[in-house]
């Protein structure tokens, strides 16, 4: 099996905030182009790779959705050369002070990438209401180290600010960095496409790197409506066991992906994936999702007249921080399971789908 870690490291070394995914999309398109028969972009910017099946036309299709957008910041005000910012997606302000960032400045007639730091002002300068609590985002600043006059000429309100933490190899084949939510899943889908190269499959496989998941599942909703697949699988991350997260709602790092179970998930697809994982000796856990799954599955499930959908998740520590962590072998396992599922789909699979009581 090809080593996916170098590609994943490249993905978490670029920006690509929700609505501005081009840096990540360019890397994914380059990687996917030799692995699919066609590659296109949706009107919103989601990347669509089509790997044709071998059955006669019209063929059924399965859409695998992995969102490529990342959380980050946006400049709201420039004060004495320092930048006030707001969140793009779900950013926890507690983790920001001391975080290296890149300000994607547009005021200089081009696009300047300014290294900076997210900083916390001295406590005596903050409102008394803050007290000893974590400092809210509206009171944090970004410092790019330039004189106020220089900053005023380069930075504009609305400029993006992305995390700039470098990928780090931890012990146990664990990779840490920003934007592993959800580029780890993009890497898993890439593993699946590579695994499918020598294998026949009857169904069309639609590989989707969707945009704007972090701000409303936007890309998955529009791609599912436009591509109209027969079935869909959302691949995302879930909470791994770690500091402050050791209860029954978390899953071990390095012990395999999870299979979602709940109202967003079709029970027959869940059972099929679970049985397949057992056959392949791929360790999986069942993840209860009793409400909204928090993934693209919700958008996929209700697109058009409705699409039977499943969820595969990769355990991840420190979600929505600049130092997220995944086990690379979990990424590989998720990709292998996806490839086997796609290759095993018979032409009449949909006719066998039943609603089973659990």
C-alpha positions in Angstrom: 0.0 0.0 0.0 1.5 3.4 -1.0 2.6 5.7 1.9 -0.1 8.4 2.1 1.8 10.4 4.8 3.8 12.7 2.4 0.6 13.7 0.5 -1.2 14.3 3.8 1.7 16.5 5.1 1.5 18.6 1.9 -2.2 19.0 2.4 -1.8 20.3 6.0 1.0 22.7 4.9 -1.3 24.9 2.9 -4.3 27.1 3.7 -7.7 26.7 2.2 -10.3 28.3 4.6 -14.0 27.8 4.1 -14.9 29.6 0.9 -11.3 30.0 -0.1 -10.2 26.4 -0.7 -8.1 26.9 -3.8 -4.6 26.2 -2.3 -5.8 22.8 -1.0 -7.9 22.1 -4.1 -4.8 22.6 -6.4 -2.9 19.9 -4.5 -5.8 17.5 -4.5 -6.5 18.0 -8.2 -2.9 17.3 -9.1 -2.9 14.1 -7.0 -6.3 12.8 -8.2 -5.9 13.6 -11.9 -4.0 10.4 -12.8 -6.3 8.3 -10.6 -9.7 9.2 -12.1 -11.2 9.4 -15.6 -12.5 13.0 -15.3 -12.0 15.8 -12.9 -14.2 18.9 -12.7 -15.2 21.7 -10.3 -18.7 22.5 -9.1 -19.9 26.1 -9.4 -19.0 26.6 -5.7 -15.5 25.1 -6.1 -15.9 21.5 -4.9 -13.6 19.1 -6.6 -15.3 16.2 -8.4 -13.3 13.2 -9.6 -15.1 10.5 -11.7 -13.7 7.0 -11.9 -16.0 5.1 -14.3 -17.3 1.6 -13.5 -17.4 -1.3 -15.8 -21.1 -2.0 -16.0 -23.2 -1.0 -19.0 -24.8 2.5 -19.0 -26.5 4.0 -17.2 -24.4 2.9 -14.3 -25.3 3.4 -10.6 -22.9 5.7 -8.8 -21.5 6.1 -5.3 -20.3 9.5 -4.0 -17.6 9.7 -1.4 -17.6 13.1 0.3 -14.5 14.5 2.1 -14.5 18.2 2.8 -11.2 20.1 2.1 -12.0 23.4 3.8 -10.3 24.5 7.0 -11.2 26.7 9.9 -9.3 30.0 10.4 -9.6 33.7 10.9 -10.5 36.9 9.1 -9.2 40.4 9.7 -11.9 42.8 11.0 -9.9 45.8 12.1 -6.4 47.2 12.0 -5.3 49.0 15.2 -1.8 50.5 15.4 -0.4 47.9 13.1 -2.1 45.0 15.0 -5.0 43.0 13.6 -8.3 42.2 15.2 -9.8 39.1 13.8 -13.0 37.0 13.8 -13.5 33.3 13.2 -14.1 31.4 9.9 -15.7 28.2 11.1 -15.5 26.9 14.7 -12.4 28.3 16.2 -11.8 27.9 20.0 -10.1 31.2 21.1 -8.5 29.4 24.1 -5.9 27.8 21.8 -4.9 30.9 19.8 -2.4 32.8 21.9 1.1 31.9 20.8 -0.1 30.2 17.6 1.9 31.0 14.4 -0.3 32.2 11.5 -0.1 33.5 8.0 -1.9 36.7 7.0 -2.9 36.5 3.4 -2.7 40.2 2.7 -4.3 41.7 -0.4 -3.7 45.5 0.1 -0.3 45.7 -1.6 -1.5 45.1 -5.2 -0.9 41.4 -5.0 -1.1 38.6 -2.4 1.5 38.9 0.3 1.8 36.1 2.9 2.8 37.7 6.1 4.0 35.5 9.0 2.5 36.5 12.2 1.5 35.4 15.7 -1.8 35.3 17.5 -1.2 37.2 20.7 -3.0 38.0 24.0 -2.7 41.5 25.4 -1.6 42.0 29.0 -4.3 41.3 31.5 -4.3 44.9 32.8 -5.4 46.2 29.4 -8.4 43.9 29.2 -11.9 44.6 30.4 -12.5 43.6 34.0 -15.3 41.4 32.8 -12.7 39.0 31.3 -11.2 38.4 34.7 -9.2 35.1 34.9 -11.3 33.5 32.2 -9.9 32.6 28.7 -9.6 35.8 26.7 -12.4 36.0 24.1 -11.5 36.2 20.4 -12.6 39.8 20.1 -9.8 40.8 22.5 -7.0 38.8 20.8 -4.7 40.2 18.2 -2.4 39.1 15.3 1.0 40.7 15.2 3.0 40.5 11.9 5.9 42.5 13.2 5.7 45.4 10.8 5.4 49.1 11.5 1.8 50.4 11.5 2.4 52.3 8.3 3.6 49.2 6.5 0.7 47.1 7.8 -1.8 49.7 6.6 -0.4 49.4 3.1 -0.5 45.7 3.0 -3.4 44.4 5.0 -7.1 45.0 4.4 -10.2 44.2 6.4 -11.5 40.8 5.1 -8.0 39.4 4.6 -7.7 35.8 5.6 -5.5 34.4 8.4 -4.6 30.7 8.4 -2.7 28.6 10.9 1.0 28.1 10.2 1.9 25.1 12.4 4.2 22.7 10.5 3.3 19.0 10.3 5.0 17.0 13.1 5.7 13.3 13.2 4.9 12.0 16.7 5.7 8.6 18.1 3.5 5.7 17.1 3.1 6.9 13.5 0.9 9.8 14.6 0.9 12.9 12.6 0.1 16.3 14.1 -0.8 19.6 12.4 -3.6 22.0 11.4 -6.5 21.1 9.1 -6.3 17.4 9.6 -10.1 18.0 10.0 -10.8 17.1 7.3 -7.8 16.6 5.0 -7.1 13.3 6.7 -10.3 12.1 5.1 -9.2 13.5 1.7 -6.1 11.4 2.1 -8.2 8.3 3.0 -10.2 8.8 -0.2 -6.9 9.1 -2.1 -5.8 5.8 -0.7 -9.1 4.3 -2.0 -8.6 5.7 -5.5 -5.1 4.2 -5.5 -6.4 0.9 -4.3 -9.0 0.9 -7.0 -6.5 1.3 -9.9 -5.9 -2.4 -10.5 -9.4 -3.5 -9.4 -12.6 -3.7 -11.4 -15.7 -2.1 -10.1 -19.2 -2.0 -11.6 -20.3 1.3 -10.2 -19.1 4.8 -11.0 -17.1 6.2 -8.1 -17.5 9.9 -7.5 -14.6 11.3 -5.4 -15.6 14.7 -3.9 -13.5 17.2 -2.0 -16.2 19.5 -0.9 -16.1 23.2 0.1 -17.6 25.1 3.0 -18.4 22.1 5.3 -17.3 24.1 8.3 -19.8 26.9 7.6 -22.8 24.9 6.7 -22.2 21.6 4.7 -22.6 23.8 1.6 -20.4 22.0 -0.9 -21.7 18.5 -0.1 -25.3 19.7 -0.5 -24.8 21.2 -3.9 -22.5 18.4 -5.2 -25.0 15.7 -4.2 -27.8 17.6 -5.9 -25.7 18.1 -9.0 -24.2 14.7 -9.3 -27.3 12.8 -8.1 -25.5 9.6 -6.9 -27.3 6.4 -6.1 -25.5 6.1 -2.7 -23.2 8.3 -0.6 -20.6 8.0 2.1 -19.3 10.9 4.1 -15.8 10.6 5.5 -14.9 12.9 8.3 -13.1 12.9 11.7 -14.3 12.1 15.1 -13.1 12.6 18.7 -10.2 10.4 19.7 -9.4 9.6 23.3 -7.0 12.0 24.9 -6.6 14.6 27.6 -10.1 15.6 28.8 -11.7 13.3 26.3 -11.7 9.8 27.6 -15.4 8.9 28.0 -17.6 6.7 26.0 -18.1 9.3 23.3 -14.5 9.1 22.2 -12.5 6.4 20.3 -8.9 5.1 20.5 -6.3 6.6 18.3 -4.7 4.0 16.0 -7.5 1.4 16.6 -9.3 1.9 13.3 -12.0 4.2 11.9 -15.6 4.4 13.2 -18.9 3.6 11.5 -21.7 6.1 12.3 -25.0 4.8 13.5 -28.0 7.1 13.8 -30.8 8.9 11.8 -28.3 10.3 9.2 -27.1 6.8 8.4 -28.9 4.1 6.3 -28.9 0.9 8.5 -28.3 -1.4 5.5 -25.2 0.5 4.4 -23.9 0.6 8.0 -24.3 -3.2 8.3 -22.7 -3.8 4.9 -19.7 -1.7 5.9 -19.4 -3.4 9.3 -19.6 -6.9 7.8 -17.0 -6.0 5.2 -14.6 -4.5 7.8 -14.9 -7.8 9.8 -14.2 -9.8 6.7 -11.1 -7.7 5.9 -10.0 -7.8 9.5 -10.1 -4.0 9.6 -10.8 -2.9 13.2 -13.8 -0.5 13.5 -15.9 1.0 16.2 -19.6 1.8 16.1 -20.1 5.5 16.7 -23.6 6.5 18.0 -24.9 9.6 16.2 -28.3 10.0 17.7 -29.0 13.4 16.1 -27.3 15.5 13.4 -24.1 13.6 12.6 -22.1 16.8 12.4 -20.8 15.7 9.0 -21.6 16.1 5.3 -23.9 13.1 5.7 -26.8 15.3 6.7 -26.6 17.3 3.5 -26.0 14.2 1.4 -28.9 12.3 2.9 -31.5 14.9 2.1 -30.3 16.0 -1.3 -32.9 15.7 -4.1 -35.4 12.9 -3.2 -32.9 11.5 -0.6 -29.8 9.4 -0.9 -29.0 6.4 1.3 -25.8 7.5 3.2 -23.2 6.1 5.5 -20.5 7.8 7.7 -16.9 6.6 8.2 -14.9 8.7 10.6 -11.2 8.8 11.5 -10.4 9.4 15.3 -8.6 12.7 15.8 -7.2 14.4 18.9 -7.5 18.2 19.6 -10.1 18.9 17.0 -10.3 22.4 15.7 -6.9 23.4 17.0 -3.6 24.0 15.1 -2.2 20.7 16.5 -4.7 18.1 15.6 -3.4 14.5 15.6 -4.3 11.3 13.7 -2.8 7.9 13.4 -1.7 7.4 9.8 -2.7 3.8 9.8 -6.3 4.8 10.6 -6.3 6.9 7.4 -5.0 3.9 5.5 -7.6 1.6 7.0 -10.4 4.0 6.1 -9.2 4.2 2.5 -8.9 0.4 2.2 -12.4 -0.1 3.5 -13.8 2.5 1.0 -12.0 0.8 -1.9 -13.3 -2.7 -0.9 -16.8 -1.4 -0.5 -16.8 0.3 -3.9 -15.2 -2.7 -5.7 -17.8 -5.0 -4.1 -20.9 -3.1 -5.1 -22.9 -5.3 -7.5 -25.1 -3.7 -10.2 -28.3 -4.7 -8.4 -27.0 -3.7 -4.9 -29.7 -1.1 -4.5 -32.4 -3.6 -5.1 -31.2 -5.6 -2.0 -31.4 -2.6 0.3 -33.9 -3.2 3.1 -34.8 -1.3 6.3 -33.9 -3.7 9.1 -35.0 -3.2 12.7 -32.1 -2.9 15.1 
